[in-house]
Amino acid sequence: MTVTKRLVKGSALSHIELDGNFTDYETFKALFDTTTFTTGNDGLVLYWNDSTSNVEVKALTTSDITDYTTQTNTLADARINAVVTKSFVDSLYVGYPSQNSYIVQTADFSAAAIRRYIVDTTGGPVTATLPATPGTGTTIEFTNGATSFAVNNLIIDRNGNTIDGAASDLTVSADPVGGVLTMIYDGSTWRSR
């Protein structure tokens, strides 16, 4: 089974080449025994076996996975077999909370890029220190916790950068409009909104 592709960026496949790809898909589909597709095969992969000219469901070993860097320079001749497992993907995000999750803070802390915080100032004012070397577009969100920021302030430590062009820390002494204070670094200053 082959899939036609262009080696030159921007060049298009002809309608004959596209039809050939769909024909190969039909061949693939015809050779695949759907009765082998069961929940017992969870974690296995579809594998083209050249010796039997058939599609199989199997577990791959290290020897079945070919590193592309060891292939020839002819891309058309290179074969890449790769397995991406859930545990591999999960390992990429260890230590990073889900995008929509919040981290609750009740004491002074260093804020990290692309994080969302619920700041509970019940015990007194809380200082959040912004990153010292933020990238353009770095965004951090702060949401009021149990006590109003008017009672106990949230203090945003600028950590050497300016906030809205001012060389001073930001004291949040009222609840943010909409409940969320967003800090965005525009490349030269933190913008609060």
N, C-alpha and C positions, 0 to 999 in steps of 0.2 A: 504494500500500500504506500502510495506517495502522495504528498500534498505539494502542489506547485506553489512556489513563492518567488518573489523578485529579490535579487541580491542588490539591486540598485534602488536606493530610496527614491520614492516618488513615481516609479514606473508602475503601470497598472497591468493586471492580468487580462488577457483577451477572453472573450466569451467562451472560446473553445477550452482554454485552460481552466476557467471557472467550472465549466460543465464537467471537465475531467475530475476536479476535486469532488464534486457531488457524486459522480460515478464511483469514485473510490470510497466515499462514505457509504454508499449503498452496498458495496462489496464488503466493507467492514461490518455493517449492520447484518448482512446475510450470514457472515461467518461467526457471529457472536451468538452463542447459545444462551438465550435469556433465562432458561431454567436454572442456570448457575448463579443468577443474580438474586441472592437471598440475604436476609439479615445476618445469617451466619458468616457472611463474607465481609462484615464490617472491618474496615482497616486494610482491606486488600485493594489491589489496583488492577485495572484492565491492562493486559500485556499482549503485544503482538509477538507470536512465536514464529520465527522464520522457518524453522525446521518442519513444523506441521502446517504452516500457512493458516493459522487460526488465531482467534482472540481467546485469551485465557484470563481467568481471575486467579491471581496469585499474590503471595507475599514476596516482596523483592528482598534480595540480599545485597550486601555492599557490592559484590561483584556484578550485580545486575545494573547498578547505577554507574554511568560513565561520566566522568568529569569532562566537560566540553574543552577545557584547556589542553587536554591530551590529544584532541582530534587534529586532523589535517587542516590546512588552511582553506580547503574547499568546503564551504558551508553546506553545499548540496549533499556532500557525502557524509556529513557528521550526523551521528545519532545521539540523542540526548534522552536518557531515561531518568526521570527524577521523581521523588516522592516527597510531597509536602504534607506532613501530618499535623493534626491539631496541636499536639504537644510541642512541635517545632514552632508553630506560629505563636502559641501561648508564651513560649520562652522568650520571644522577641519583645514581649510587653511586660516582663516581670518588673515589678516596681512602679509601673505606670497605671494609675487608676483608669477606669473606663472613661470615655470622653464626657459622658453626661453625669458622672459621679462627683460628689462634693467631698472635700476633706474638712472635718470640723476642727477648728483651732480655738483653744481657750487661753492660750498664753502666747508670748512673743514668738515669732517664727520667721524663717526665711521663705519667702514665696518663690515658687518655681514657675517657669514658663508653661503656658498651656494648662494651667490648673484652675480649679474652681474651689473657693473656700467659703465655708460658713464660719463666720467669726463671732464667737459667743463672748461678749464682754461682761458677763455677769460678775466675774471676779475682779474686774477693774479694766482699765485701758489695755489694749493689746496693740503691739507694734508689729507690722508686717514689713519685712525688709525686702525690697525689690531686687531682682538680679543685677549684679554690677555690670555685666556685659551682655545686655539683651540684643537679640537680633531684630531687625526691622520687622514689624508685624507681630512681635511677641505680645501675647494677650494673657491677662490674668484677671479673674473675676472674684469679687468679694461680696458676700451676702450677709446681711445682719442675722445674728443668731438670736438668742433668747432675750437679751436686753437691748434697748435702743442705744444707738451710737451717741445720742444726745445725753444719755446718763453716763456712760463710760465710752470714751472716744476710741475709734480705730485710727491709729497713726500709721501712715504709709511712709516708711523710711526710703528716701530716694536713692540711697546707696551710691552717691557720686554723680548721678544723672539729674537732669532737671525734671520737674513735673509741671506740665502746662507752661513751660518756659521759665519757671521760677526755680531758683537755687535754694529751695527750702522744702522740708518735709510737708506732707499733706495731712492735716488733722481733719478727720471726718467726724463732725459733731452733730450731724443730722442723718436720718435714715436716707439712703440713696433713693432717688426718684425711680420708681419701678422695682425697688427692692434690691437692685444689683448695681454695684460700682464696678465698672470695667476700666482697666488700665491697659492702654495699647501703646507700644513704643513705635514711634513713626520714623525712627532712624536718627533723630536728634533730641527728642524729648518724650517723656511719658505723657500721653493724653488721657485725661480722666473724662469719663462720660457715664 
